[in-house]
Structure formats: structure tokens, C-alpha cells
């Protein structure tokens, strides 16, 4: 039995063949490119578009909030806006709660 053990120990002492380090580098670069184009870049674009939307809000714009409230902006401050949702009813919202600006006349068409 000892002759089996000696050959097994001798085979274990040899260094196992490793993968090509260049292929590992290529795989990491491809992974980083996929991550950039599918996750980071679209999210950065959405963030930039939303910041431009918040900066462009002005009195008289018709907007919809993230909660689905539709109204016309009556007052704009640095961080908050006031929406008129019907005659005599005004609600205060944070600017970041605005989902999009609606075309003029949308509220009347409802």
C-alpha cells in the first residue's frame, strides 16, 4: 500500500496549472464595462434629468407628484413648492417629490 501513497504525495507536490492571468484581466474589464453601461450610466442620466427638472420648475407649471397628485404650481422656494390641486386647496411638497411636468392644459382636460 505504501507505493500508492508515495505516488499520491509526489503528484500533490507538483504545482497545479493555473489559468491565464490575461484572460482574468479581460474578464474583469468586460465585467466593468457591463456594469458601467447597464447600471451606473443610466442611473446617472436619470439623476441628471431629475435635477434639471427640479431646477426648471416655475410658477404656473402643471406637475404630477410621485404619489400621483396632479396640480398647478403656485409658489416655488428653494426646497419646497406649493401646488394648487383645486380652487382654494393648496398643498406643500418637497421639490424632489415631483415626478414630471405635464403639458399645459392637462388639468383642464381631466
C-alpha positions in Angstrom: 0.0 0.0 0.0 2.9 2.4 0.6 3.7 2.6 -3.1 0.2 4.2 -3.7 0.7 6.8 -1.0 4.2 7.8 -2.3 2.8 8.5 -5.8 -0.1 10.4 -4.5 2.2 12.6 -2.4 4.5 13.1 -5.3 1.7 14.2 -7.6 0.3 16.6 -4.9 3.7 18.3 -4.7 3.5 19.4 -8.3 2.0 22.9 -8.7 -1.4 22.8 -10.3 -1.7 24.5 -13.7 -3.3 28.0 -13.3 -5.4 30.0 -15.7 -4.0 32.6 -17.9 -3.8 35.9 -16.0 -4.5 37.9 -19.2 -7.9 36.2 -19.6 -8.8 37.1 -16.0 -7.9 40.7 -16.8 -10.1 40.7 -19.9 -13.0 39.2 -17.9 -12.7 42.0 -15.3 -12.6 44.7 -18.0 -15.7 43.2 -19.6 -17.5 43.0 -16.3 -16.6 46.6 -15.5 -17.9 47.7 -18.9 -21.2 45.9 -18.5 -21.6 47.4 -15.0 -20.9 50.9 -16.4 -23.3 50.7 -19.4 -26.1 48.8 -17.7 -26.2 50.2 -14.2 -24.1 53.3 -13.5 -24.6 55.3 -16.7 -28.4 55.1 -16.9 -28.8 55.9 -13.2 -26.5 59.0 -13.5 -28.6 60.1 -16.6 -31.9 59.8 -14.6 -30.4 61.7 -11.7 -29.2 64.5 -14.0 -32.5 64.7 -15.8 -34.4 64.9 -12.4 -32.1 67.7 -11.2 -32.7 69.7 -14.4 -36.5 69.1 -13.9 -36.3 70.5 -10.3 -34.2 73.5 -11.4 -36.7 74.3 -14.2 -39.8 74.3 -12.1 -41.7 77.6 -12.2 -45.0 79.2 -11.2 -47.8 78.0 -13.4 -46.3 74.7 -14.4 -48.7 71.7 -14.2 -47.0 68.8 -12.5 -47.6 65.3 -11.1 -46.0 64.1 -7.9 -44.6 60.7 -7.1 -47.8 60.0 -5.1 -50.0 60.8 -8.1 -51.2 64.2 -7.1 -51.8 66.5 -10.1 -51.7 70.2 -9.6 -50.5 73.6 -10.7 -47.5 75.3 -9.0 -48.4 78.5 -7.2 -45.2 79.1 -5.3 -41.6 77.9 -5.6 -38.9 78.2 -2.9 -35.5 76.6 -2.6 -36.6 73.1 -1.4 -40.5 73.3 -1.4 -43.3 74.1 -3.8 -46.9 74.8 -3.3 -49.4 73.0 -5.5 -53.0 74.2 -6.2 -55.0 70.9 -6.6 -58.4 72.7 -6.8 -59.8 76.1 -6.1 -58.8 77.1 -2.6 -56.9 73.9 -1.9 -53.1 74.2 -1.8 -50.6 71.6 -0.7 -46.9 72.0 0.1 -44.5 69.4 -1.3 -40.7 69.0 -1.5 -39.3 69.6 -4.9 -37.9 66.1 -5.1 -41.4 64.7 -4.9 -42.2 66.0 -8.4 -42.2 63.2 -10.9 -42.8 65.1 -14.1 -44.1 68.3 -15.7 -47.3 67.9 -17.6 -48.2 69.7 -20.8 -50.2 73.0 -20.4 -53.9 72.4 -20.2 -53.7 68.8 -18.8 -55.6 69.7 -15.7 -58.5 71.3 -17.6 -58.7 68.2 -19.8 -59.3 66.0 -16.8 
